[in-house]
Amino acid sequence: MAYQNITGSLSPADIQEIKAAFATIQAKMPFLVTLSVEERRKLFKMGDKSLAFVNTSLTAAQSNREILPASFDVNDFVRDYQLAITLTELLIGLRQLTEQVDDTLMAVGSEAMGSSLTVYDYVKTAAKKTPGLKTIAEQLGERFKAIKSKPAKTNSDL
């Protein structure tokens, strides 16, 4: 759907249902872990190219169990592989949803900022003649103080 002005909203009940759905997802996957940066660095990574390698290795392990040590659990290997495939599929859907939420947040945030700038312009203008608006105009103007106070770059800075 092409972007147009967003008019959506979420009721408190909708928000609770969405949060409950998140909780359900987490409850359905109690095995999820959080890795440290160091742990992530040390682990083997299984991307698209490695997927074929792992699949072929699994087939070889299933077809030739006698060459593997007794301590090698082929069934555990099968479970890990199947879970990796399933999580990859789920992650694709989650990434699509995350991208949509992120894009929608950016668009609606831009709309809200645009409306805020319009209000600020009217408040600044009205503050010159309307008692009580000067404080609000100054408060709104705080958003732009850091921008105005930065020194302009000179040719020697470039």
N, CA, C and O of each residue as an XYZ file, in Angstrom:
632
protein
N       0.848     -1.178      0.000
C       0.000      0.000      0.000
C       0.893      1.241      0.000
O       1.809      1.354      0.815
N       0.623      2.166     -0.913
C       1.403      3.401     -0.990
C       1.127      4.266      0.238
O       0.018      4.288      0.771
N       2.165      4.975      0.669
C       2.024      5.817      1.851
C       1.134      7.012      1.557
O       1.310      7.711      0.559
N       0.197      7.225      2.429
C      -0.648      8.410      2.447
C      -0.747      8.828      3.897
O      -0.196      8.169      4.778
N      -1.434      9.899      4.142
C      -1.610     10.356      5.512
C      -2.168      9.210      6.363
O      -3.139      8.560      5.977
N      -1.554      8.974      7.507
C      -1.957      7.862      8.365
C      -3.066      8.319      9.296
O      -2.957      9.356      9.949
N      -4.130      7.538      9.348
C      -5.256      7.877     10.214
C      -5.562      6.756     11.192
O      -6.646      6.721     11.774
N      -4.630      5.849     11.378
C      -4.857      4.702     12.250
C      -4.771      5.059     13.723
O      -4.269      6.116     14.104
N      -5.273      4.153     14.530
C      -5.160      4.276     15.983
C      -5.274      2.884     16.584
O      -5.756      1.950     15.943
N      -4.829      2.766     17.805
C      -4.938      1.498     18.536
C      -5.659      1.773     19.849
O      -5.282      2.670     20.603
N      -6.677      1.008     20.104
C      -7.397      1.144     21.374
C      -6.573      0.497     22.476
O      -5.702     -0.326     22.194
N      -6.834      0.854     23.712
C      -6.135      0.180     24.814
C      -6.324     -1.341     24.764
O      -5.405     -2.090     25.096
N      -7.500     -1.793     24.353
C      -7.740     -3.239     24.250
C      -6.874     -3.850     23.148
O      -6.332     -4.942     23.323
N      -6.739     -3.151     22.009
C      -5.891     -3.639     20.922
C      -4.430     -3.736     21.388
O      -3.744     -4.720     21.111
N      -3.977     -2.719     22.087
C      -2.592     -2.708     22.581
C      -2.366     -3.887     23.514
O      -1.344     -4.567     23.427
N      -3.311     -4.126     24.399
C      -3.181     -5.265     25.321
C      -3.161     -6.589     24.559
O      -2.392     -7.486     24.905
N      -3.992     -6.722     23.529
C      -4.011     -7.955     22.735
C      -2.693     -8.158     22.000
O      -2.187     -9.278     21.926
N      -2.139     -7.082     21.458
C      -0.858     -7.179     20.757
C       0.234     -7.594     21.733
O       1.041     -8.471     21.426
N       0.264     -6.966     22.911
C       1.255     -7.333     23.923
C       1.060     -8.781     24.377
O       2.029     -9.495     24.637
N      -0.181     -9.198     24.468
C      -0.460    -10.594     24.835
C       0.035    -11.538     23.737
O       0.530    -12.627     24.024
N      -0.101    -11.114     22.486
C       0.403    -11.930     21.377
C       1.927    -12.042     21.453
O       2.481    -13.112     21.200
N       2.608    -10.943     21.798
C       4.065    -11.004     21.997
C       4.398    -12.011     23.092
O       5.299    -12.835     22.940
N       3.661    -11.933     24.192
C       3.902    -12.842     25.317
C       3.650    -14.285     24.894
O       4.387    -15.186     25.297
N       2.623    -14.510     24.091
C       2.322    -15.855     23.601
C       3.463    -16.375     22.743
O       3.871    -17.529     22.875
N       3.980    -15.520     21.861
C       5.098    -15.916     21.004
C       6.287    -16.318     21.869
O       6.910    -17.353     21.630
N       6.600    -15.506     22.868
C       7.731    -15.828     23.746
C       7.469    -17.109     24.537
O       8.383    -17.907     24.746
N       6.234    -17.306     24.973
C       5.907    -18.516     25.723
C       6.016    -19.761     24.843
O       6.373    -20.834     25.330
N       5.713    -19.628     23.558
C       5.800    -20.757     22.625
C       7.246    -21.096     22.277
O       7.525    -22.166     21.735
N       8.170    -20.175     22.592
C       9.575    -20.400     22.285
C      10.431    -20.183     23.538
O      11.245    -19.260     23.588
N      10.243    -21.041     24.551
C      10.979    -20.860     25.806
C      12.484    -21.083     25.666
O      13.243    -20.785     26.588
N      12.909    -21.596     24.541
C      14.312    -21.890     24.289
C      15.090    -20.686     23.756
O      16.301    -20.783     23.559
N      14.424    -19.555     23.519
C      15.117    -18.383     22.992
C      16.214    -17.934     23.954
O      16.056    -18.002     25.173
N      17.314    -17.480     23.392
C      18.455    -17.026     24.195
C      18.819    -15.593     23.816
O      18.401    -15.085     22.775
N      19.591    -14.964     24.663
C      20.182    -13.662     24.381
C      21.680    -13.842     24.460
O      22.218    -14.225     25.499
N      22.354    -13.563     23.351
C      23.795    -13.757     23.284
C      24.526    -12.442     23.512
O      24.060    -11.377     23.107
N      25.664    -12.531     24.157
C      26.526    -11.361     24.307
C      27.237    -11.124     22.977
O      27.224    -11.986     22.099
N      27.847     -9.974     22.834
C      28.609     -9.661     21.628
C      29.724    -10.684     21.442
O      29.977    -11.151     20.331
N      30.378    -11.021     22.532
C      31.476    -11.997     22.473
C      30.952    -13.378     22.056
O      31.573    -14.050     21.232
N      29.835    -13.797     22.609
C      29.254    -15.096     22.229
C      28.884    -15.108     20.742
O      29.132    -16.092     20.045
N      28.298    -14.022     20.267
C      27.918    -13.935     18.855
C      29.154    -14.043     17.962
O      29.125    -14.691     16.916
N      30.232    -13.401     18.391
C      31.467    -13.399     17.607
C      32.042    -14.807     17.486
O      32.567    -15.172     16.434
N      31.949    -15.597     18.550
C      32.581    -16.917     18.590
C      31.781    -18.003     17.869
O      32.351    -19.031     17.503
N      30.503    -17.810     17.658
C      29.657    -18.860     17.093
C      29.812    -18.996     15.581
O      30.081    -18.019     14.883
N      29.636    -20.241     15.080
C      29.531    -20.456     13.645
C      28.262    -19.759     13.164
O      27.255    -19.728     13.871
N      28.319    -19.204     11.963
C      27.148    -18.539     11.389
C      26.603    -19.418     10.260
O      27.367    -19.879      9.412
N      25.299    -19.650     10.246
C      24.691    -20.449      9.192
C      23.839    -19.540      8.315
O      22.698    -19.221      8.646
N      24.419    -19.131      7.190
C      23.691    -18.332      6.221
C      23.173    -19.218      5.107
O      23.137    -20.442      5.235
N      22.771    -18.589      4.012
C      22.209    -19.336      2.880
C      23.195    -20.361      2.317
O      22.805    -21.486      2.003
N      24.469    -19.981      2.189
C      25.461    -20.915      1.640
C      25.689    -22.093      2.581
O      25.873    -23.227      2.137
N      25.675    -21.820      3.868
C      25.909    -22.883      4.846
C      24.711    -23.814      4.968
O      24.866    -24.958      5.394
N      23.537    -23.355      4.607
C      22.322    -24.160      4.716
C      22.445    -25.446      3.898
O      22.094    -26.525      4.374
N      22.941    -25.325      2.675
C      23.119    -26.520      1.838
C      24.150    -27.457      2.459
O      23.980    -28.676      2.425
N      25.213    -26.900      3.024
C      26.247    -27.710      3.681
C      25.653    -28.486      4.853
O      25.886    -29.686      4.997
N      24.886    -27.789      5.684
C      24.273    -28.433      6.852
C      23.276    -29.501      6.402
O      23.231    -30.588      6.977
N      22.482    -29.198      5.384
C      21.494    -30.165      4.881
C      22.182    -31.425      4.369
O      21.741    -32.536      4.662
N      23.253    -31.260      3.610
C      23.992    -32.412      3.084
C      24.655    -33.191      4.226
O      24.670    -34.422      4.218
N      25.198    -32.469      5.200
C      25.803    -33.133      6.363
C      24.778    -33.944      7.128
O      25.067    -35.051      7.583
N      23.595    -33.403      7.269
C      22.527    -34.113      7.974
C      22.147    -35.389      7.227
O      21.982    -36.444      7.839
N      22.012    -35.295      5.926
C      21.692    -36.476      5.115
C      22.789    -37.532      5.262
O      22.507    -38.721      5.404
N      24.037    -37.078      5.225
C      25.161    -38.013      5.385
C      25.140    -38.665      6.766
O      25.392    -39.863      6.893
N      24.843    -37.884      7.790
C      24.796    -38.423      9.156
C      23.668    -39.440      9.302
O      23.846    -40.482      9.934
N      22.513    -39.141      8.722
C      21.373    -40.063      8.823
C      21.625    -41.356      8.042
O      21.202    -42.435      8.454
N      22.308    -41.231      6.928
C      22.548    -42.408      6.074
C      23.756    -43.238      6.507
O      23.896    -44.390      6.098
N      24.619    -42.661      7.324
C      25.865    -43.340      7.696
C      26.126    -43.229      9.184
O      27.217    -42.834      9.595
N      25.157    -43.566      9.981
C      25.293    -43.451     11.438
C      26.472    -44.249     11.979
O      27.056    -43.887     13.000
N      26.819    -45.331     11.295
C      27.883    -46.209     11.792
C      29.261    -45.548     11.783
O      30.152    -45.996     12.505
N      29.458    -44.508     10.995
C      30.772    -43.853     10.960
C      30.917    -42.780     12.046
O      32.010    -42.271     12.290
N      29.808    -42.454     12.682
C      29.825    -41.414     13.711
C      30.054    -42.036     15.082
O      29.658    -43.178     15.311
N      30.683    -41.310     15.992
C      30.864    -41.856     17.342
C      29.501    -42.040     18.021
O      28.534    -41.349     17.701
N      29.450    -42.966     18.943
C      28.190    -43.264     19.643
C      27.673    -42.041     20.395
O      26.473    -41.924     20.643
N      28.572    -41.135     20.756
C      28.161    -39.942     21.503
C      27.502    -38.883     20.615
O      26.915    -37.929     21.126
N      27.594    -39.044     19.282
C      26.987    -38.071     18.372
C      25.493    -38.350     18.264
O      25.094    -39.436     17.842
N      24.676    -37.392     18.637
C      23.222    -37.555     18.647
C      22.631    -37.023     17.336
O      22.423    -35.820     17.177
N      22.370    -37.931     16.416
C      21.810    -37.549     15.110
C      20.433    -36.919     15.282
O      20.092    -35.965     14.581
N      19.645    -37.445     16.208
C      18.299    -36.886     16.432
C      18.372    -35.435     16.921
O      17.536    -34.607     16.559
N      19.377    -35.138     17.743
C      19.576    -33.764     18.202
C      19.971    -32.873     17.018
O      19.517    -31.733     16.920
N      20.805    -33.386     16.135
C      21.202    -32.673     14.929
C      19.966    -32.364     14.073
O      19.807    -31.248     13.578
N      19.102    -33.359     13.909
C      17.865    -33.176     13.135
C      17.008    -32.075     13.771
O      16.511    -31.192     13.073
N      16.840    -32.131     15.089
C      16.035    -31.103     15.786
C      16.630    -29.709     15.609
O      15.901    -28.751     15.351
N      17.965    -29.590     15.749
C      18.620    -28.290     15.572
C      18.404    -27.758     14.158
O      18.089    -26.582     13.973
N      18.574    -28.621     13.172
C      18.402    -28.213     11.779
C      16.960    -27.781     11.507
O      16.721    -26.730     10.911
N      16.019    -28.586     11.940
C      14.609    -28.252     11.710
C      14.221    -26.957     12.419
O      13.471    -26.152     11.867
N      14.722    -26.750     13.633
C      14.435    -25.515     14.354
C      15.071    -24.322     13.636
O      14.459    -23.257     13.553
N      16.278    -24.488     13.124
C      16.938    -23.405     12.388
C      16.124    -23.015     11.152
O      15.973    -21.830     10.852
N      15.606    -24.005     10.443
C      14.782    -23.737      9.252
C      13.502    -23.002      9.662
O      13.123    -22.017      9.028
N      12.848    -23.471     10.704
C      11.600    -22.861     11.176
C      11.840    -21.433     11.671
O      11.075    -20.528     11.337
N      12.900    -21.222     12.468
C      13.191    -19.889     12.974
C      13.543    -18.927     11.841
O      13.205    -17.745     11.904
N      14.217    -19.426     10.809
C      14.528    -18.586      9.650
C      13.247    -18.109      8.978
O      13.116    -16.939      8.618
N      12.313    -19.028      8.817
C      11.011    -18.678      8.214
C      10.271    -17.643      9.074
O       9.730    -16.669      8.550
N      10.250    -17.857     10.386
C       9.578    -16.926     11.286
C      10.269    -15.566     11.302
O       9.616    -14.523     11.347
N      11.599    -15.593     11.265
C      12.355    -14.341     11.291
C      12.053    -13.480     10.065
O      11.995    -12.255     10.170
N      11.863    -14.100      8.926
C      11.513    -13.343      7.717
C      10.204    -12.582      7.946
O      10.103    -11.401      7.616
N       9.215    -13.255      8.506
C       7.940    -12.592      8.801
C       8.085    -11.497      9.850
O       7.488    -10.428      9.724
N       8.876    -11.762     10.882
C       9.097    -10.759     11.924
C       9.827     -9.538     11.377
O       9.505     -8.405     11.735
N      10.805     -9.769     10.515
C      11.537     -8.639      9.919
C      10.616     -7.800      9.039
O      10.707     -6.573      9.038
N       9.733     -8.454      8.293
C       8.774     -7.700      7.472
C       7.866     -6.860      8.361
O       7.609     -5.693      8.062
N       7.381     -7.443      9.443
C       6.521     -6.718     10.370
C       7.282     -5.568     11.032
O       6.758     -4.461     11.158
N       8.510     -5.834     11.451
C       9.332     -4.794     12.078
C       9.565     -3.641     11.110
O       9.495     -2.474     11.497
N       9.840     -3.969      9.860
C      10.062     -2.922      8.856
C       8.801     -2.082      8.658
O       8.878     -0.859      8.540
N       7.648     -2.738      8.622
C       6.387     -2.002      8.464
C       6.113     -1.107      9.671
O       5.694      0.039      9.514
N       6.348     -1.627     10.869
C       6.129     -0.823     12.078
C       7.103      0.353     12.087
O       6.716      1.478     12.405
N       8.362      0.099     11.739
C       9.373      1.152     11.721
C       9.017      2.227     10.689
O       9.098      3.419     10.984
N       8.624      1.811      9.483
C       8.253      2.772      8.441
C       7.013      3.573      8.840
O       6.946      4.780      8.607
N       6.038      2.896      9.439
C       4.823      3.582      9.871
C       5.136      4.574     10.983
O       4.608      5.685     10.992
N       5.996      4.176     11.921
C       6.409      5.082     12.989
C       7.109      6.310     12.415
O       6.861      7.433     12.855
N       7.982      6.096     11.436
C       8.669      7.224     10.813
C       7.666      8.158     10.132
O       7.754      9.377     10.278
N       6.718      7.588      9.390
C       5.740      8.400      8.669
C       4.822      9.158      9.620
O       4.606     10.357      9.445
N       4.285      8.478     10.617
C       3.359      9.140     11.547
C       4.115     10.132     12.436
O       3.562     11.160     12.825
N       5.369      9.829     12.757
C       6.188     10.777     13.508
C       6.431     12.038     12.702
O       6.407     13.143     13.245
N       6.666     11.876     11.405
C       6.857     13.022     10.523
C       5.584     13.861     10.443
O       5.631     15.091     10.456
N       4.452     13.175     10.359
C       3.169     13.898     10.334
C       2.974     14.691     11.623
O       2.574     15.854     11.587
N       3.255     14.061     12.758
C       3.094     14.735     14.049
C       4.063     15.910     14.163
O       3.702     16.965     14.684
N       5.291     15.730     13.677
C       6.269     16.815     13.728
C       5.828     17.967     12.831
O       5.958     19.131     13.210
N       5.311     17.653     11.650
C       4.809     18.692     10.750
C       3.680     19.489     11.386
O       3.648     20.716     11.288
N       2.762     18.797     12.033
C       1.657     19.481     12.728
C       2.194     20.328     13.873
O       1.716     21.439     14.106
N       3.189     19.805     14.587
C       3.781     20.553     15.695
C       4.447     21.832     15.214
O       4.351     22.869     15.871
N       5.118     21.765     14.077
C       5.761     22.958     13.526
C       4.731     24.008     13.117
O       4.964     25.206     13.270
N       3.603     23.558     12.603
C       2.518     24.482     12.257
C       1.997     25.167     13.511
O       1.814     26.384     13.536
N       1.759     24.373     14.553
C       1.283     24.937     15.823
C       2.307     25.922     16.366
O       1.942     27.009     16.815
N       3.571     25.560     16.332
C       4.632     26.435     16.837
C       4.636     27.780     16.097
O       4.757     28.836     16.717
N       4.502     27.728     14.777
C       4.463     28.976     14.005
C       3.290     29.848     14.438
O       3.447     31.058     14.603
N       2.112     29.245     14.623
C       0.937     30.012     15.048
C       1.111     30.554     16.467
O       0.728     31.687     16.757
N       1.688     29.738     17.342
C       1.899     30.186     18.728
C       2.877     31.357     18.753
O       2.644     32.341     19.456
N       3.980     31.260     17.985
C       4.952     32.364     17.939
C       4.285     33.652     17.458
O       4.505     34.722     18.027
N       3.480     33.544     16.420
C       2.802     34.726     15.876
C       1.800     35.280     16.869
O       1.751     36.487     17.104
N       0.996     34.395     17.456
C      -0.046     34.827     18.393
C       0.551     35.344     19.700
O      -0.068     36.173     20.367
N       1.746     34.871     20.082
C       2.370     35.283     21.347
C       2.673     36.772     21.365
O       2.789     37.370     22.434
N       2.800     37.367     20.202
C       3.086     38.800     20.121
C       1.898     39.633     20.584
O       2.073     40.768     21.027
N       0.674     39.073     20.483
C      -0.531     39.834     20.819
C      -1.405     39.176     21.881
O      -2.266     39.834     22.466
N      -1.194     37.886     22.137
C      -2.065     37.151     23.051
C      -1.334     36.883     24.360
O      -0.302     36.211     24.375
N      -1.875     37.413     25.469
C      -1.246     37.180     26.774
C      -1.204     35.683     27.101
O      -2.138     34.941     26.798
N      -0.117     35.264     27.715
C       0.012     33.885     28.179
C       0.650     32.940     27.177
O       0.996     31.817     27.545
N       0.818     33.343     25.934
C       1.399     32.440     24.939
C       2.914     32.570     24.821
O       3.568     31.709     24.233
N       3.471     33.636     25.374
C       4.914     33.844     25.265
C       5.682     32.684     25.920
O       6.661     32.198     25.352
N       5.256     32.247     27.085
C       5.911     31.141     27.789
C       5.844     29.858     26.973
O       6.819     29.111     26.895
N       4.686     29.607     26.365
C       4.534     28.393     25.542
C       5.428     28.487     24.312
O       6.061     27.503     23.928
N       5.486     29.668     23.690
C       6.339     29.862     22.519
C       7.805     29.620     22.881
O       8.540     28.984     22.125
N       8.221     30.126     24.030
C       9.600     29.920     24.473
C       9.865     28.441     24.756
O      10.921     27.911     24.410
N       8.897     27.788     25.386
C       9.044     26.358     25.695
C       9.161     25.550     24.398
O      10.014     24.670     24.284
N       8.305     25.852     23.429
C       8.384     25.158     22.144
C       9.694     25.475     21.428
O      10.261     24.612     20.757
N      10.173     26.703     21.569
C      11.413     27.129     20.933
C      12.646     26.432     21.462
O      13.682     26.427     20.796
N      12.561     25.841     22.650
C      13.694     25.102     23.222
C      14.153     23.993     22.280
O      15.335     23.649     22.257
N      13.245     23.444     21.520
C      13.563     22.356     20.585
C      14.617     22.798     19.571
O      15.392     21.972     19.090
N      14.655     24.079     19.243
C      15.528     24.567     18.187
C      16.745     25.331     18.691
O      17.553     25.787     17.882
N      16.898     25.483     19.993
C      18.016     26.250     20.552
C      19.361     25.653     20.165
O      20.251     26.393     19.744
N      19.537     24.365     20.291
C      20.821     23.733     19.988
C      21.178     23.922     18.520
O      22.348     24.086     18.176
N      20.183     23.899     17.670
C      20.428     24.072     16.239
C      20.923     25.493     15.968
O      21.876     25.685     15.214
N      20.287     26.473     16.573
C      20.641     27.868     16.343
C      21.978     28.228     16.965
O      22.679     29.097     16.448
N      22.353     27.576     18.071
C      23.561     27.961     18.792
C      24.830     27.356     18.209
O      25.927     27.744     18.610
N      24.715     26.414     17.272
C      25.905     25.824     16.654
C      26.538     26.862     15.743
O      25.842     27.506     14.958
N      27.855     27.031     15.840
C      28.515     28.008     14.960
C      28.475     27.539     13.514
O      28.567     26.344     13.232
N      28.338     28.478     12.619
C      28.318     28.162     11.206
C      29.719     27.724     10.787
O      30.720     28.237     11.288
N      29.774     26.768      9.860
C      31.061     26.296      9.368
C      31.649     27.352      8.440
O      30.950     27.954      7.625
N      32.935     27.554      8.588
C      33.633     28.473      7.703
C      34.394     27.650      6.678
O      34.494     26.430      6.801
N      34.930     28.319      5.669
C      35.689     27.621      4.647
C      36.910     26.893      5.230
O      37.322     25.858      4.708
N      37.479     27.429      6.299
C      38.642     26.773      6.917
C      38.255     25.486      7.635
O      39.107     24.628      7.870
N      36.942     25.339      7.996
C      36.458     24.127      8.655
C      36.253     22.994      7.658
O      36.234     21.826      8.047
N      36.102     23.318      6.398
C      35.784     22.308      5.386
C      36.979     21.598      4.936
O      36.887     20.714      4.084
